[in-house]
Amino acid sequence: MGAKNGAIKLVAGNSNRALSEAIGAYLAVPLCKAVVRRFADMEIFVEIQENVRGSDVFVLQSTSFPANDHLMELLIIIDALRRASARRITAVVPYFGYARQDRKPAARTPISAKLVANLITHAGADRVMTVDLHAGQIQGFFDIPTDNLYASPVMVRDIRERFDLAKVMVVSPDVGGVVRARGLAKRINAPLAIIDKRRERAGESEVMNVIGDVEGHTCILVDDIVDSGGTLVNAADALLEKGATEVYAYISHGVLSGGAVARITASRLKELVITDSIQPTEAVRVARNIRVLSIATLIGEAIGRTATEESVSSLFD
Ligand code: R5P
């Protein structure tokens, strides 16, 4: 695929090579020859080994674990491209790390999501493309065009294929996720329930109250992030206690840190479905009740449309 005013180039960081290659395959554009490696003291070194002068360059990098290394790689790649006279640089960040630090929860705490947005902008990005931002208003942390894509079309297709929609109830695992869950419920014409979750201490989660009658329903929990898995496991227990027949979860970003995979595997969750915005580990790949949907086509299509100046939002109509 060629752009209007110059060739598309795709430059991949090390965070998710498989997704980058799948995006390249969709666009029929091979990944740009580039070296992203470490000096002995672990400093990151980048060398773009193709001419990118005048090109429309898309840098593919999730700022997933190890978040700081992957963020630094992204910034250094952008710097290298800017100094190599790329015409336009789009940071494609399928999973935008630090997004949960989007406000001051207490005095003298940072807003790290804003800091990361500043870093990406000052490194030289002209645009940003990401998927299911933790909070939509993070878009406003950037003073450059930012496309927040939604994984929901990919999830909705899967849900339609696998479930009897007459029995499905979509559930938001916390009050903060209601808008996201309601959006998906609307697309499949399903009712919505909400879990009133109270988190007593950071890192712990506690399910308190199911708002809505879930009895006899197949419940589908919808959220942006599964990290420790605590929220989902507790939510599944609460829903089953209230008479749900089965509980599934569709979550955009499988952060799955620490013992999360073991926790999910041992839980009463029938299946956790995540996307490949974060490269699945071997443990995720072999887990009995975790499945990965690819968003390569979605991102590839959005990149193609950006390059040819077509509508991206119409992908979600
Ligand atoms: C929180 O606001 C997010 O949307 C997720 O609910 C949360 O990050 C999940 O975390 P965990 O899996 O550790 O309970």
py3Dmol code that shows the C-alpha trace and the ligand (Angstrom):
import py3Dmol

protein = """\
ATOM      1  CA  MET A   1       0.000   0.000   0.000  1.00  0.00           C
ATOM      2  CA  GLY A   2       1.300   3.469  -0.818  1.00  0.00           C
ATOM      3  CA  ALA A   3       0.447   6.747   0.891  1.00  0.00           C
ATOM      4  CA  LYS A   4      -0.675   9.881  -0.970  1.00  0.00           C
ATOM      5  CA  ASN A   5       2.478  11.863  -0.326  1.00  0.00           C
ATOM      6  CA  GLY A   6       5.170   9.272   0.158  1.00  0.00           C
ATOM      7  CA  ALA A   7       5.636   5.598   0.963  1.00  0.00           C
ATOM      8  CA  ILE A   8       4.375   3.945   4.157  1.00  0.00           C
ATOM      9  CA  LYS A   9       7.048   2.471   6.386  1.00  0.00           C
ATOM     10  CA  LEU A  10       6.362   0.250   9.368  1.00  0.00           C
ATOM     11  CA  VAL A  11       8.997   0.209  12.100  1.00  0.00           C
ATOM     12  CA  ALA A  12       8.539  -2.357  14.882  1.00  0.00           C
ATOM     13  CA  GLY A  13       9.920  -2.146  18.397  1.00  0.00           C
ATOM     14  CA  ASN A  14      10.543  -5.307  20.376  1.00  0.00           C
ATOM     15  CA  SER A  15       7.310  -5.357  22.407  1.00  0.00           C
ATOM     16  CA  ASN A  16       5.124  -7.393  20.066  1.00  0.00           C
ATOM     17  CA  ARG A  17       6.865  -8.636  16.962  1.00  0.00           C
ATOM     18  CA  ALA A  18       4.081 -11.094  16.065  1.00  0.00           C
ATOM     19  CA  LEU A  19       1.417  -8.366  15.983  1.00  0.00           C
ATOM     20  CA  SER A  20       3.717  -6.061  13.982  1.00  0.00           C
ATOM     21  CA  GLU A  21       4.328  -8.779  11.406  1.00  0.00           C
ATOM     22  CA  ALA A  22       0.606  -9.508  11.150  1.00  0.00           C
ATOM     23  CA  ILE A  23      -0.094  -5.796  10.586  1.00  0.00           C
ATOM     24  CA  GLY A  24       2.625  -5.736   7.921  1.00  0.00           C
ATOM     25  CA  ALA A  25       1.107  -8.809   6.253  1.00  0.00           C
ATOM     26  CA  TYR A  26      -2.362  -7.172   6.200  1.00  0.00           C
ATOM     27  CA  LEU A  27      -0.965  -4.024   4.575  1.00  0.00           C
ATOM     28  CA  ALA A  28       1.402  -6.015   2.316  1.00  0.00           C
ATOM     29  CA  VAL A  29       4.222  -3.816   3.641  1.00  0.00           C
ATOM     30  CA  PRO A  30       7.305  -5.591   5.031  1.00  0.00           C
ATOM     31  CA  LEU A  31       8.645  -4.271   8.330  1.00  0.00           C
ATOM     32  CA  CYS A  32      11.365  -1.672   7.811  1.00  0.00           C
ATOM     33  CA  LYS A  33      14.898  -2.933   8.352  1.00  0.00           C
ATOM     34  CA  ALA A  34      15.874  -1.581  11.740  1.00  0.00           C
ATOM     35  CA  VAL A  35      18.057  -2.648  14.630  1.00  0.00           C
ATOM     36  CA  VAL A  36      16.793  -2.106  18.164  1.00  0.00           C
ATOM     37  CA  ARG A  37      19.351  -3.538  20.546  1.00  0.00           C
ATOM     38  CA  ARG A  38      21.199  -2.991  23.799  1.00  0.00           C
ATOM     39  CA  PHE A  39      24.662  -1.817  24.706  1.00  0.00           C
ATOM     40  CA  ALA A  40      26.428  -3.823  27.420  1.00  0.00           C
ATOM     41  CA  ASP A  41      25.107  -1.422  30.084  1.00  0.00           C
ATOM     42  CA  MET A  42      21.541  -1.995  28.743  1.00  0.00           C
ATOM     43  CA  GLU A  43      21.212   1.410  27.086  1.00  0.00           C
ATOM     44  CA  ILE A  44      18.984   1.092  24.014  1.00  0.00           C
ATOM     45  CA  PHE A  45      20.463   1.636  20.564  1.00  0.00           C
ATOM     46  CA  VAL A  46      18.402   2.057  17.406  1.00  0.00           C
ATOM     47  CA  GLU A  47      19.513   2.125  13.799  1.00  0.00           C
ATOM     48  CA  ILE A  48      16.994   2.492  10.958  1.00  0.00           C
ATOM     49  CA  GLN A  49      18.653   0.642   8.090  1.00  0.00           C
ATOM     50  CA  GLU A  50      16.479   1.960   5.242  1.00  0.00           C
ATOM     51  CA  ASN A  51      15.976   5.415   3.815  1.00  0.00           C
ATOM     52  CA  VAL A  52      12.870   6.947   5.437  1.00  0.00           C
ATOM     53  CA  ARG A  53      13.300  10.506   4.124  1.00  0.00           C
ATOM     54  CA  GLY A  54       9.859  11.841   3.180  1.00  0.00           C
ATOM     55  CA  SER A  55       8.089   8.660   4.333  1.00  0.00           C
ATOM     56  CA  ASP A  56       4.865   8.247   6.284  1.00  0.00           C
ATOM     57  CA  VAL A  57       6.211   6.123   9.141  1.00  0.00           C
ATOM     58  CA  PHE A  58       4.191   4.099  11.640  1.00  0.00           C
ATOM     59  CA  VAL A  59       6.098   2.940  14.731  1.00  0.00           C
ATOM     60  CA  LEU A  60       4.524  -0.197  16.207  1.00  0.00           C
ATOM     61  CA  GLN A  61       5.165  -0.566  19.922  1.00  0.00           C
ATOM     62  CA  SER A  62       3.023  -1.380  22.959  1.00  0.00           C
ATOM     63  CA  THR A  63       4.333   0.064  26.215  1.00  0.00           C
ATOM     64  CA  SER A  64       3.643  -3.234  27.958  1.00  0.00           C
ATOM     65  CA  PHE A  65       5.886  -5.143  30.402  1.00  0.00           C
ATOM     66  CA  PRO A  66       8.696  -4.188  30.819  1.00  0.00           C
ATOM     67  CA  ALA A  67       6.904  -0.858  30.378  1.00  0.00           C
ATOM     68  CA  ASN A  68       9.858   1.457  30.926  1.00  0.00           C
ATOM     69  CA  ASP A  69      12.095  -0.391  28.457  1.00  0.00           C
ATOM     70  CA  HIS A  70       9.403  -0.506  25.800  1.00  0.00           C
ATOM     71  CA  LEU A  71       8.523   3.155  26.310  1.00  0.00           C
ATOM     72  CA  MET A  72      12.179   4.163  26.000  1.00  0.00           C
ATOM     73  CA  GLU A  73      12.523   2.048  22.833  1.00  0.00           C
ATOM     74  CA  LEU A  74       9.516   3.845  21.364  1.00  0.00           C
ATOM     75  CA  LEU A  75      10.952   7.287  22.175  1.00  0.00           C
ATOM     76  CA  ILE A  76      14.373   6.455  20.760  1.00  0.00           C
ATOM     77  CA  ILE A  77      12.896   4.991  17.552  1.00  0.00           C
ATOM     78  CA  ILE A  78      10.844   8.182  17.079  1.00  0.00           C
ATOM     79  CA  ASP A  79      13.955  10.304  17.645  1.00  0.00           C
ATOM     80  CA  ALA A  80      15.921   8.273  15.092  1.00  0.00           C
ATOM     81  CA  LEU A  81      13.134   8.674  12.521  1.00  0.00           C
ATOM     82  CA  ARG A  82      12.803  12.408  13.099  1.00  0.00           C
ATOM     83  CA  ARG A  83      16.547  12.890  12.613  1.00  0.00           C
ATOM     84  CA  ALA A  84      16.292  10.753   9.445  1.00  0.00           C
ATOM     85  CA  SER A  85      13.749  13.236   7.972  1.00  0.00           C
ATOM     86  CA  ALA A  86      10.641  11.058   8.033  1.00  0.00           C
ATOM     87  CA  ARG A  87       7.766  13.185   6.699  1.00  0.00           C
ATOM     88  CA  ARG A  88       5.250  12.072   9.320  1.00  0.00           C
ATOM     89  CA  ILE A  89       5.659   9.794  12.351  1.00  0.00           C
ATOM     90  CA  THR A  90       2.691   7.998  13.915  1.00  0.00           C
ATOM     91  CA  ALA A  91       3.256   6.224  17.226  1.00  0.00           C
ATOM     92  CA  VAL A  92       1.028   3.136  17.062  1.00  0.00           C
ATOM     93  CA  VAL A  93       0.729   2.038  20.686  1.00  0.00           C
ATOM     94  CA  PRO A  94      -1.846  -0.786  20.863  1.00  0.00           C
ATOM     95  CA  TYR A  95      -1.474  -0.961  24.656  1.00  0.00           C
ATOM     96  CA  PHE A  96      -0.763   2.439  26.209  1.00  0.00           C
ATOM     97  CA  GLY A  97       0.951   1.742  29.537  1.00  0.00           C
ATOM     98  CA  TYR A  98       0.761   4.152  32.472  1.00  0.00           C
ATOM     99  CA  ALA A  99      -2.840   4.921  31.409  1.00  0.00           C
ATOM    100  CA  ARG A 100      -4.207   4.038  34.835  1.00  0.00           C
ATOM    101  CA  GLN A 101      -2.224   6.953  36.306  1.00  0.00           C
ATOM    102  CA  ASP A 102      -4.488   9.495  34.634  1.00  0.00           C
ATOM    103  CA  ARG A 103      -5.370  11.685  37.636  1.00  0.00           C
ATOM    104  CA  LYS A 104      -4.111  12.560  41.097  1.00  0.00           C
ATOM    105  CA  PRO A 105      -5.651  10.040  43.504  1.00  0.00           C
ATOM    106  CA  ALA A 106      -3.914  11.769  46.427  1.00  0.00           C
ATOM    107  CA  ALA A 107      -1.804  14.804  47.183  1.00  0.00           C
ATOM    108  CA  ARG A 108       1.756  14.842  45.815  1.00  0.00           C
ATOM    109  CA  THR A 109       1.188  12.041  43.268  1.00  0.00           C
ATOM    110  CA  PRO A 110       2.001  12.251  39.540  1.00  0.00           C
ATOM    111  CA  ILE A 111      -0.221  12.111  36.471  1.00  0.00           C
ATOM    112  CA  SER A 112       2.102   9.727  34.684  1.00  0.00           C
ATOM    113  CA  ALA A 113      -0.190   9.201  31.678  1.00  0.00           C
ATOM    114  CA  LYS A 114       0.221  12.913  30.885  1.00  0.00           C
ATOM    115  CA  LEU A 115       3.990  12.693  31.328  1.00  0.00           C
ATOM    116  CA  VAL A 116       4.129   9.744  28.883  1.00  0.00           C
ATOM    117  CA  ALA A 117       1.986  11.686  26.398  1.00  0.00           C
ATOM    118  CA  ASN A 118       4.419  14.609  26.672  1.00  0.00           C
ATOM    119  CA  LEU A 119       7.417  12.308  26.167  1.00  0.00           C
ATOM    120  CA  ILE A 120       5.954  10.764  23.001  1.00  0.00           C
ATOM    121  CA  THR A 121       5.058  14.185  21.605  1.00  0.00           C
ATOM    122  CA  HIS A 122       8.420  15.786  22.432  1.00  0.00           C
ATOM    123  CA  ALA A 123      10.312  12.817  20.983  1.00  0.00           C
ATOM    124  CA  GLY A 124       8.804  13.864  17.635  1.00  0.00           C
ATOM    125  CA  ALA A 125       5.581  11.934  17.016  1.00  0.00           C
ATOM    126  CA  ASP A 126       3.107  13.756  14.757  1.00  0.00           C
ATOM    127  CA  ARG A 127       0.177  11.455  15.541  1.00  0.00           C
ATOM    128  CA  VAL A 128      -0.733   8.686  17.959  1.00  0.00           C
ATOM    129  CA  MET A 129      -2.896   5.628  17.397  1.00  0.00           C
ATOM    130  CA  THR A 130      -3.898   3.420  20.297  1.00  0.00           C
ATOM    131  CA  VAL A 131      -6.576   0.917  21.281  1.00  0.00           C
ATOM    132  CA  ASP A 132      -9.149   1.113  24.080  1.00  0.00           C
ATOM    133  CA  LEU A 133      -7.528   3.785  26.204  1.00  0.00           C
ATOM    134  CA  HIS A 134      -8.216   3.239  29.885  1.00  0.00           C
ATOM    135  CA  ALA A 135     -10.051   6.576  29.904  1.00  0.00           C
ATOM    136  CA  GLY A 136     -11.104   8.358  26.724  1.00  0.00           C
ATOM    137  CA  GLN A 137     -10.010  11.729  28.080  1.00  0.00           C
ATOM    138  CA  ILE A 138      -6.348  10.615  27.910  1.00  0.00           C
ATOM    139  CA  GLN A 139      -6.698  11.557  24.218  1.00  0.00           C
ATOM    140  CA  GLY A 140      -6.729  15.136  25.453  1.00  0.00           C
ATOM    141  CA  PHE A 141      -3.314  14.651  27.103  1.00  0.00           C
ATOM    142  CA  PHE A 142      -1.879  14.804  23.585  1.00  0.00           C
ATOM    143  CA  ASP A 143      -1.777  18.045  21.611  1.00  0.00           C
ATOM    144  CA  ILE A 144      -1.329  16.027  18.416  1.00  0.00           C
ATOM    145  CA  PRO A 145      -4.044  14.018  16.613  1.00  0.00           C
ATOM    146  CA  THR A 146      -4.770  10.832  18.567  1.00  0.00           C
ATOM    147  CA  ASP A 147      -6.936   7.997  17.295  1.00  0.00           C
ATOM    148  CA  ASN A 148      -8.366   5.763  19.999  1.00  0.00           C
ATOM    149  CA  LEU A 149      -9.429   2.553  18.225  1.00  0.00           C
ATOM    150  CA  TYR A 150     -11.911   0.119  19.754  1.00  0.00           C
ATOM    151  CA  ALA A 151     -11.457  -3.638  19.907  1.00  0.00           C
ATOM    152  CA  SER A 152     -15.233  -4.033  20.239  1.00  0.00           C
ATOM    153  CA  PRO A 153     -15.941  -4.906  16.552  1.00  0.00           C
ATOM    154  CA  VAL A 154     -13.526  -7.853  16.873  1.00  0.00           C
ATOM    155  CA  MET A 155     -15.128  -8.910  20.171  1.00  0.00           C
ATOM    156  CA  VAL A 156     -18.691  -8.498  18.919  1.00  0.00           C
ATOM    157  CA  ARG A 157     -17.973 -10.721  15.899  1.00  0.00           C
ATOM    158  CA  ASP A 158     -16.618 -13.425  18.215  1.00  0.00           C
ATOM    159  CA  ILE A 159     -19.515 -13.109  20.675  1.00  0.00           C
ATOM    160  CA  ARG A 160     -22.101 -13.361  17.870  1.00  0.00           C
ATOM    161  CA  GLU A 161     -20.443 -16.546  16.596  1.00  0.00           C
ATOM    162  CA  ARG A 162     -20.218 -18.267  19.982  1.00  0.00           C
ATOM    163  CA  PHE A 163     -23.218 -17.326  22.114  1.00  0.00           C
ATOM    164  CA  ASP A 164     -26.975 -17.553  22.107  1.00  0.00           C
ATOM    165  CA  LEU A 165     -27.482 -13.799  22.407  1.00  0.00           C
ATOM    166  CA  ALA A 166     -30.926 -14.236  23.949  1.00  0.00           C
ATOM    167  CA  LYS A 167     -29.241 -15.546  27.109  1.00  0.00           C
ATOM    168  CA  VAL A 168     -26.355 -13.066  27.296  1.00  0.00           C
ATOM    169  CA  MET A 169     -26.026 -10.294  29.863  1.00  0.00           C
ATOM    170  CA  VAL A 170     -23.073  -7.910  29.598  1.00  0.00           C
ATOM    171  CA  VAL A 171     -21.518  -6.981  32.944  1.00  0.00           C
ATOM    172  CA  SER A 172     -19.263  -4.101  33.866  1.00  0.00           C
ATOM    173  CA  PRO A 173     -16.924  -5.277  36.654  1.00  0.00           C
ATOM    174  CA  ASP A 174     -16.878  -1.792  38.160  1.00  0.00           C
ATOM    175  CA  VAL A 175     -18.748   1.468  37.975  1.00  0.00           C
ATOM    176  CA  GLY A 176     -15.905   3.129  36.041  1.00  0.00           C
ATOM    177  CA  GLY A 177     -16.305   0.699  33.136  1.00  0.00           C
ATOM    178  CA  VAL A 178     -20.046   1.187  32.590  1.00  0.00           C
ATOM    179  CA  VAL A 179     -19.725   3.301  29.420  1.00  0.00           C
ATOM    180  CA  ARG A 180     -17.483   0.703  27.768  1.00  0.00           C
ATOM    181  CA  ALA A 181     -19.709  -2.237  28.766  1.00  0.00           C
ATOM    182  CA  ARG A 182     -22.887  -0.422  27.771  1.00  0.00           C
ATOM    183  CA  GLY A 183     -21.385   0.264  24.330  1.00  0.00           C
ATOM    184  CA  LEU A 184     -20.754  -3.442  23.768  1.00  0.00           C
ATOM    185  CA  ALA A 185     -24.153  -4.429  25.208  1.00  0.00           C
ATOM    186  CA  LYS A 186     -25.831  -2.062  22.734  1.00  0.00           C
ATOM    187  CA  ARG A 187     -24.015  -3.606  19.797  1.00  0.00           C
ATOM    188  CA  ILE A 188     -25.336  -7.078  20.647  1.00  0.00           C
ATOM    189  CA  ASN A 189     -28.674  -5.872  21.985  1.00  0.00           C
ATOM    190  CA  ALA A 190     -28.073  -7.427  25.417  1.00  0.00           C
ATOM    191  CA  PRO A 191     -29.015  -6.162  28.890  1.00  0.00           C
ATOM    192  CA  LEU A 192     -26.405  -4.698  31.223  1.00  0.00           C
ATOM    193  CA  ALA A 193     -25.501  -5.389  34.846  1.00  0.00           C
ATOM    194  CA  ILE A 194     -22.921  -3.581  36.987  1.00  0.00           C
ATOM    195  CA  ILE A 195     -20.723  -4.731  39.824  1.00  0.00           C
ATOM    196  CA  ASP A 196     -20.155  -2.227  42.575  1.00  0.00           C
ATOM    197  CA  LYS A 197     -16.527  -3.011  43.412  1.00  0.00           C
ATOM    198  CA  ARG A 198     -14.810  -1.532  46.436  1.00  0.00           C
ATOM    199  CA  ARG A 199     -11.012  -1.600  46.506  1.00  0.00           C
ATOM    200  CA  GLU A 200      -9.872  -1.335  50.127  1.00  0.00           C
ATOM    201  CA  ARG A 201      -6.121  -1.221  49.396  1.00  0.00           C
ATOM    202  CA  ALA A 202      -4.103  -0.704  46.170  1.00  0.00           C
ATOM    203  CA  GLY A 203      -3.589  -4.031  44.400  1.00  0.00           C
ATOM    204  CA  GLU A 204      -6.539  -5.709  46.175  1.00  0.00           C
ATOM    205  CA  SER A 205     -10.053  -5.896  44.830  1.00  0.00           C
ATOM    206  CA  GLU A 206     -13.289  -6.825  46.493  1.00  0.00           C
ATOM    207  CA  VAL A 207     -16.632  -7.487  44.861  1.00  0.00           C
ATOM    208  CA  MET A 208     -19.491  -6.001  46.841  1.00  0.00           C
ATOM    209  CA  ASN A 209     -22.735  -5.807  44.977  1.00  0.00           C
ATOM    210  CA  VAL A 210     -24.297  -6.994  41.710  1.00  0.00           C
ATOM    211  CA  ILE A 211     -26.666  -4.369  40.314  1.00  0.00           C
ATOM    212  CA  GLY A 212     -29.092  -6.121  37.948  1.00  0.00           C
ATOM    213  CA  ASP A 213     -30.753  -9.545  37.826  1.00  0.00           C
ATOM    214  CA  VAL A 214     -28.191 -11.951  36.371  1.00  0.00           C
ATOM    215  CA  GLU A 215     -29.996 -15.174  37.328  1.00  0.00           C
ATOM    216  CA  GLY A 216     -30.139 -17.670  34.451  1.00  0.00           C
ATOM    217  CA  HIS A 217     -27.949 -15.506  32.231  1.00  0.00           C
ATOM    218  CA  THR A 218     -24.657 -16.172  30.488  1.00  0.00           C
ATOM    219  CA  CYS A 219     -22.640 -13.234  31.822  1.00  0.00           C
ATOM    220  CA  ILE A 220     -19.941 -11.545  29.762  1.00  0.00           C
ATOM    221  CA  LEU A 221     -17.658  -9.264  31.753  1.00  0.00           C
ATOM    222  CA  VAL A 222     -16.242  -6.425  29.662  1.00  0.00           C
ATOM    223  CA  ASP A 223     -13.237  -4.335  30.720  1.00  0.00           C
ATOM    224  CA  ASP A 224     -10.151  -2.669  29.267  1.00  0.00           C
ATOM    225  CA  ILE A 225      -7.450  -4.324  31.374  1.00  0.00           C
ATOM    226  CA  VAL A 226      -6.926  -7.611  33.177  1.00  0.00           C
ATOM    227  CA  ASP A 227      -3.836  -7.222  35.339  1.00  0.00           C
ATOM    228  CA  SER A 228      -3.693  -9.359  38.515  1.00  0.00           C
ATOM    229  CA  GLY A 229      -6.982 -11.002  37.506  1.00  0.00           C
ATOM    230  CA  GLY A 230      -8.442 -10.236  40.947  1.00  0.00           C
ATOM    231  CA  THR A 231     -11.275  -8.100  39.602  1.00  0.00           C
ATOM    232  CA  LEU A 232     -12.438 -10.793  37.155  1.00  0.00           C
ATOM    233  CA  VAL A 233     -12.120 -13.747  39.532  1.00  0.00           C
ATOM    234  CA  ASN A 234     -14.072 -11.959  42.264  1.00  0.00           C
ATOM    235  CA  ALA A 235     -16.638 -10.729  39.761  1.00  0.00           C
ATOM    236  CA  ALA A 236     -17.148 -14.260  38.396  1.00  0.00           C
ATOM    237  CA  ASP A 237     -17.730 -15.588  41.926  1.00  0.00           C
ATOM    238  CA  ALA A 238     -20.209 -12.823  42.721  1.00  0.00           C
ATOM    239  CA  LEU A 239     -22.168 -13.410  39.489  1.00  0.00           C
ATOM    240  CA  LEU A 240     -22.327 -17.188  39.963  1.00  0.00           C
ATOM    241  CA  GLU A 241     -23.525 -16.694  43.539  1.00  0.00           C
ATOM    242  CA  LYS A 242     -26.330 -14.518  42.157  1.00  0.00           C
ATOM    243  CA  GLY A 243     -27.429 -17.318  39.807  1.00  0.00           C
ATOM    244  CA  ALA A 244     -25.524 -16.634  36.547  1.00  0.00           C
ATOM    245  CA  THR A 245     -25.180 -19.885  34.598  1.00  0.00           C
ATOM    246  CA  GLU A 246     -21.695 -19.204  33.190  1.00  0.00           C
ATOM    247  CA  VAL A 247     -19.274 -16.287  33.268  1.00  0.00           C
ATOM    248  CA  TYR A 248     -16.991 -15.225  30.408  1.00  0.00           C
ATOM    249  CA  ALA A 249     -14.783 -12.131  30.091  1.00  0.00           C
ATOM    250  CA  TYR A 250     -13.802 -10.074  27.042  1.00  0.00           C
ATOM    251  CA  ILE A 251     -10.918  -7.779  27.956  1.00  0.00           C
ATOM    252  CA  SER A 252      -8.944  -5.606  25.539  1.00  0.00           C
ATOM    253  CA  HIS A 253      -5.511  -5.743  27.164  1.00  0.00           C
ATOM    254  CA  GLY A 254      -4.119  -8.902  28.788  1.00  0.00           C
ATOM    255  CA  VAL A 255      -1.549  -7.350  31.119  1.00  0.00           C
ATOM    256  CA  LEU A 256      -1.704 -10.515  33.249  1.00  0.00           C
ATOM    257  CA  SER A 257       1.112  -9.763  35.688  1.00  0.00           C
ATOM    258  CA  GLY A 258       2.498 -11.977  38.449  1.00  0.00           C
ATOM    259  CA  GLY A 259       0.308 -15.006  39.164  1.00  0.00           C
ATOM    260  CA  ALA A 260      -2.612 -13.749  37.063  1.00  0.00           C
ATOM    261  CA  VAL A 261      -2.638 -16.641  34.578  1.00  0.00           C
ATOM    262  CA  ALA A 262      -2.652 -19.224  37.379  1.00  0.00           C
ATOM    263  CA  ARG A 263      -5.393 -17.251  39.170  1.00  0.00           C
ATOM    264  CA  ILE A 264      -7.558 -17.178  36.023  1.00  0.00           C
ATOM    265  CA  THR A 265      -6.919 -20.843  35.266  1.00  0.00           C
ATOM    266  CA  ALA A 266      -7.946 -21.860  38.795  1.00  0.00           C
ATOM    267  CA  SER A 267     -11.031 -19.622  38.773  1.00  0.00           C
ATOM    268  CA  ARG A 268     -14.656 -20.309  37.933  1.00  0.00           C
ATOM    269  CA  LEU A 269     -14.358 -18.094  34.857  1.00  0.00           C
ATOM    270  CA  LYS A 270     -15.366 -20.228  31.874  1.00  0.00           C
ATOM    271  CA  GLU A 271     -13.161 -18.301  29.459  1.00  0.00           C
ATOM    272  CA  LEU A 272     -11.138 -15.106  29.337  1.00  0.00           C
ATOM    273  CA  VAL A 273     -10.837 -13.624  25.849  1.00  0.00           C
ATOM    274  CA  ILE A 274      -8.139 -10.982  25.331  1.00  0.00           C
ATOM    275  CA  THR A 275      -6.605  -9.336  22.283  1.00  0.00           C
ATOM    276  CA  ASP A 276      -3.006  -9.465  21.112  1.00  0.00           C
ATOM    277  CA  SER A 277      -2.407  -5.769  21.936  1.00  0.00           C
ATOM    278  CA  ILE A 278       0.149  -7.213  24.358  1.00  0.00           C
ATOM    279  CA  GLN A 279       2.219 -10.171  23.171  1.00  0.00           C
ATOM    280  CA  PRO A 280       0.823 -13.278  24.905  1.00  0.00           C
ATOM    281  CA  THR A 281       3.344 -15.180  27.015  1.00  0.00           C
ATOM    282  CA  GLU A 282       3.760 -18.950  26.688  1.00  0.00           C
ATOM    283  CA  ALA A 283       1.706 -19.346  29.911  1.00  0.00           C
ATOM    284  CA  VAL A 284      -1.153 -17.414  28.286  1.00  0.00           C
ATOM    285  CA  ARG A 285      -0.914 -19.442  25.076  1.00  0.00           C
ATOM    286  CA  VAL A 286      -1.289 -22.776  26.881  1.00  0.00           C
ATOM    287  CA  ALA A 287      -3.809 -21.677  29.539  1.00  0.00           C
ATOM    288  CA  ARG A 288      -6.950 -23.851  29.432  1.00  0.00           C
ATOM    289  CA  ASN A 289      -9.405 -20.949  29.628  1.00  0.00           C
ATOM    290  CA  ILE A 290      -7.655 -18.015  27.932  1.00  0.00           C
ATOM    291  CA  ARG A 291      -8.087 -17.256  24.229  1.00  0.00           C
ATOM    292  CA  VAL A 292      -6.491 -14.495  22.175  1.00  0.00           C
ATOM    293  CA  LEU A 293      -8.226 -12.558  19.374  1.00  0.00           C
ATOM    294  CA  SER A 294      -6.036 -10.648  16.945  1.00  0.00           C
ATOM    295  CA  ILE A 295      -6.549  -6.944  16.318  1.00  0.00           C
ATOM    296  CA  ALA A 296      -3.909  -6.884  13.556  1.00  0.00           C
ATOM    297  CA  THR A 297      -6.501  -6.385  10.820  1.00  0.00           C
ATOM    298  CA  LEU A 298      -8.197  -3.570  12.742  1.00  0.00           C
ATOM    299  CA  ILE A 299      -4.920  -1.718  13.320  1.00  0.00           C
ATOM    300  CA  GLY A 300      -3.712  -2.446   9.792  1.00  0.00           C
ATOM    301  CA  GLU A 301      -6.907  -1.036   8.326  1.00  0.00           C
ATOM    302  CA  ALA A 302      -6.647   2.086  10.531  1.00  0.00           C
ATOM    303  CA  ILE A 303      -3.034   2.599   9.439  1.00  0.00           C
ATOM    304  CA  GLY A 304      -3.988   2.218   5.782  1.00  0.00           C
ATOM    305  CA  ARG A 305      -6.802   4.746   6.155  1.00  0.00           C
ATOM    306  CA  THR A 306      -4.563   7.191   7.999  1.00  0.00           C
ATOM    307  CA  ALA A 307      -2.024   6.973   5.202  1.00  0.00           C
ATOM    308  CA  THR A 308      -4.633   7.641   2.526  1.00  0.00           C
ATOM    309  CA  GLU A 309      -6.409  10.302   4.619  1.00  0.00           C
ATOM    310  CA  GLU A 310      -9.652   8.318   4.844  1.00  0.00           C
ATOM    311  CA  SER A 311     -12.026   8.155   7.792  1.00  0.00           C
ATOM    312  CA  VAL A 312     -10.897   5.977  10.691  1.00  0.00           C
ATOM    313  CA  SER A 313     -13.972   6.533  12.843  1.00  0.00           C
ATOM    314  CA  SER A 314     -16.195   4.932  10.192  1.00  0.00           C
ATOM    315  CA  LEU A 315     -14.497   1.621  11.065  1.00  0.00           C
ATOM    316  CA  PHE A 316     -16.665   1.654  14.215  1.00  0.00           C
ATOM    317  CA  ASP A 317     -20.049   2.747  12.802  1.00  0.00           C
TER     318      ASP A 317
END
"""
ligand_1 = """\
14
R5P
C -9.403 -0.594 36.462
O -9.914 0.519 36.496
C -9.286 -1.376 35.203
O -10.302 -1.074 34.289
C -9.290 -2.868 35.500
O -10.543 -3.207 36.093
C -8.180 -3.246 36.455
O -6.953 -2.720 35.992
C -8.079 -4.756 36.586
O -7.058 -5.022 37.485
P -6.889 -6.446 38.165
O -6.947 -7.490 37.087
O -5.518 -6.351 38.833
O -7.973 -6.619 39.189
"""
view = py3Dmol.view(width=600, height=400)
view.addModel(protein, "pdb")
view.setStyle({"model": 0}, {"cartoon": {"style": "trace"}})
view.addModel(ligand_1, "xyz")
view.setStyle({"model": 1}, {"stick": {}})
view.zoomTo()
view.show()
